[in-house]
Amino acid sequence: MGQKNNFKNANFHSTTQIVQGDVYNINSENKEFTTASYQPEPIWRSKITLAILNWAGTIMGLFSLFPLYKSIIEPIKMLLSSDYKNIGNNYFIIPLIILIALLSVVLMLRNIVKKQLRYPLAFNYAISGKGQELILEKIKTDPCPQCGGKMRYYSKPIEWTGKKVTKAIPALECLRNSEHWYKVDPAEDKV
């Protein structure tokens, strides 16, 4: 049956400690905190630095003012002044869209370089801003510390509403068991 303890007419049939005073329990089990690790290997170091991205953002912002004026503000002025014959001439909307798209890419890269972050791309590649310059890196992952499977480095969605992802974080995830994943700090080299 097992160990039987009798204390004040109550029977306990398991490992029970009945003491008066301090109890010090020291578990002999060694529970290690498992961490996954990786090594970033630079593939390409660009000459694009924070200063170049700052100047490019400023120049693109100034150049986008002219198409913005020609495609949005000028037609509004014509509508208000009842001059309808030149409203259909809106050829400046395409350069405006291109400049705004390029400006958003430059500002995103500037944020990565300024904060010196590592942003995951596809197929275990990452773009890094270490040393305030853009670096394309290949992430070499060590095996999963829990099961020994291969790991992949990517932007893991952790919050979503319906089908839209609202929050994603850089993570190392085991390909054998998707429950084995580890959050990666984008400003560090280790988990």
C-alpha positions in Angstrom: 0.0 0.0 0.0 2.6 2.7 0.7 3.7 4.7 3.6 1.0 5.2 6.3 1.2 8.2 8.5 -1.2 8.7 11.5 -1.5 12.2 12.9 -4.3 13.3 15.3 -6.5 10.4 14.1 -6.0 11.4 10.4 -4.4 8.9 8.1 -2.2 10.0 5.2 -1.2 7.4 2.6 1.6 9.2 0.8 4.8 11.0 1.4 3.7 13.5 4.0 5.9 15.5 6.4 4.5 16.1 9.8 6.8 18.4 11.6 6.9 21.2 14.2 9.3 23.9 13.2 11.1 24.9 10.0 11.1 22.5 7.0 13.9 22.7 4.3 13.1 20.8 1.2 15.9 20.6 -1.3 14.9 18.9 -4.6 17.6 16.7 -6.0 16.2 17.2 -9.5 18.3 19.5 -11.6 15.9 21.5 -13.8 18.0 23.5 -16.2 16.5 26.5 -18.1 16.8 25.5 -21.7 17.8 28.1 -24.2 18.3 27.9 -27.9 21.3 29.6 -29.5 22.3 30.8 -33.0 25.2 32.4 -34.7 24.7 35.2 -37.2 27.1 35.0 -40.2 27.4 38.3 -42.2 26.8 37.6 -45.9 26.9 41.2 -47.2 28.0 44.4 -45.5 26.5 47.4 -47.3 27.9 50.9 -47.4 24.5 52.3 -46.4 24.9 53.9 -43.0 22.6 55.9 -40.7 23.8 59.2 -42.2 23.0 58.1 -45.8 19.5 56.9 -44.7 18.9 60.2 -43.0 19.8 62.2 -46.1 17.9 59.8 -48.4 14.8 60.2 -46.2 15.0 64.0 -46.2 15.6 64.3 -50.0 12.7 61.9 -50.8 10.4 63.7 -48.4 11.2 67.0 -50.2 10.8 65.5 -53.6 7.4 64.0 -52.7 6.1 67.5 -51.9 6.0 68.5 -55.6 3.9 65.5 -56.8 1.8 65.9 -53.7 1.0 69.5 -54.6 0.3 68.7 -58.3 -1.9 65.6 -57.6 -3.8 66.6 -54.5 -3.6 70.3 -53.6 -3.9 71.7 -57.1 -7.1 69.8 -58.0 -8.7 70.9 -54.7 -7.9 74.5 -55.6 -9.4 74.1 -59.0 -12.6 72.6 -57.6 -12.9 75.5 -55.2 -12.3 78.1 -57.9 -14.8 76.4 -60.3 -12.0 75.7 -62.9 -13.0 72.2 -63.9 -11.2 71.8 -67.3 -7.7 70.9 -65.9 -8.8 68.5 -63.1 -8.4 65.3 -65.1 -4.7 65.9 -65.6 -3.3 63.8 -62.7 -0.1 62.3 -64.0 1.8 63.1 -60.8 0.0 60.5 -58.7 2.3 57.6 -59.9 5.5 59.4 -58.9 3.9 60.3 -55.6 3.0 56.7 -54.9 6.5 55.5 -55.9 8.2 58.2 -53.7 6.0 57.4 -50.7 6.8 53.6 -51.1 10.5 54.4 -51.3 10.3 56.8 -48.3 8.6 54.1 -46.2 11.3 51.5 -47.0 14.1 54.1 -46.2 12.4 54.9 -42.9 12.0 51.2 -42.0 15.7 50.6 -42.8 16.7 53.7 -40.8 14.8 52.4 -37.8 16.7 49.1 -38.0 20.0 50.8 -38.3 19.3 53.5 -35.7 18.2 51.0 -33.0 20.7 48.4 -34.2 18.1 45.6 -34.5 18.0 42.3 -36.3 14.9 41.8 -38.4 14.1 38.3 -39.6 13.6 37.7 -43.3 12.8 34.4 -45.1 14.9 31.2 -45.1 16.9 32.0 -41.9 18.2 35.3 -43.3 18.1 38.5 -41.3 18.8 42.2 -41.9 20.8 43.8 -39.1 21.8 47.3 -38.2 24.8 46.4 -36.1 27.4 49.1 -36.0 25.0 51.5 -37.6 25.3 50.0 -41.1 23.0 47.6 -42.9 24.2 43.9 -42.9 22.5 40.9 -44.5 23.1 37.9 -42.3 22.5 34.1 -42.5 21.4 32.7 -39.2 23.0 29.4 -38.3 20.9 27.8 -35.6 22.0 25.1 -33.1 19.7 22.0 -32.7 16.6 22.3 -30.5 17.7 21.9 -26.8 14.6 19.9 -26.0 14.4 17.3 -28.8 17.5 17.9 -31.0 15.4 18.9 -34.1 16.4 21.6 -36.6 15.5 25.2 -35.7 14.3 28.0 -38.0 14.6 31.8 -37.4 11.6 33.8 -38.5 9.0 36.4 -37.4 6.5 34.3 -35.4 2.9 35.6 -35.2 1.7 35.6 -31.5 -1.4 37.7 -31.6 -4.1 38.0 -34.3 -7.7 39.0 -34.9 -9.3 36.6 -37.3 -6.8 36.2 -40.2 -4.9 39.4 -39.6 -1.7 39.2 -37.6 -1.5 42.0 -35.0 1.8 41.2 -33.4 4.8 39.1 -34.5 8.1 38.6 -32.7 11.5 37.2 -33.8 11.7 33.6 -32.7 13.6 30.3 -33.1 11.1 27.4 -33.7 11.8 23.7 -33.9 10.8 22.1 -37.2 10.1 18.8 -35.5 7.8 20.1 -32.7 6.3 23.5 -33.2 5.6 23.8 -29.5 9.4 24.2 -28.9 10.0 27.8 -29.7 12.1 30.5 -28.1 11.7 34.3 -28.2 14.7 36.1 -29.6 15.6 39.6 -28.5 16.0 41.6 -31.7 18.9 43.7 -30.2 20.9 40.6 -29.0 22.9 37.8 -30.5 21.6 35.2 -28.0 18.1 34.2 -26.9 
